[in-house]
Amino acid sequence: METNDRDILIETTSGNLISIKEYSGYYDPLQYPLLLPHGTYGWHMQQRSNTPSILLHAGRLLQQYMVDMYIKVETQKLHWIRSHQSDIRAEHYQGLQDCLYSGENDAGTEKINQT
């Protein structure tokens, strides 16, 4: 089983270990059992007609949940960038980086002002 330092290991009822990413929706019910008491994913929070909204009464816990969801989205974006470097082709930006290091940062405005 391939894992990294931040993966969460979960033991199933059959005794097997499974690994999930820290930004996976599977982790939400484990981290927020008061907000997700039925074990549903975080993005499946649907209001039931005969029960009061848990979210409206969660206060600071809802704020923490929202911050964590934002962090998950940003972490997932960074993970994609890290694992798709060959797709991004960062080597094509080397010329831009060379210009910045050499001090060429006026973007040719002198030529426009001279005419």
Beta strands, then each sheet from edge to edge (+ up, - down):
strand 1: 8-11
strand 2: 17-20
sheet 1: 1+ 2-
end
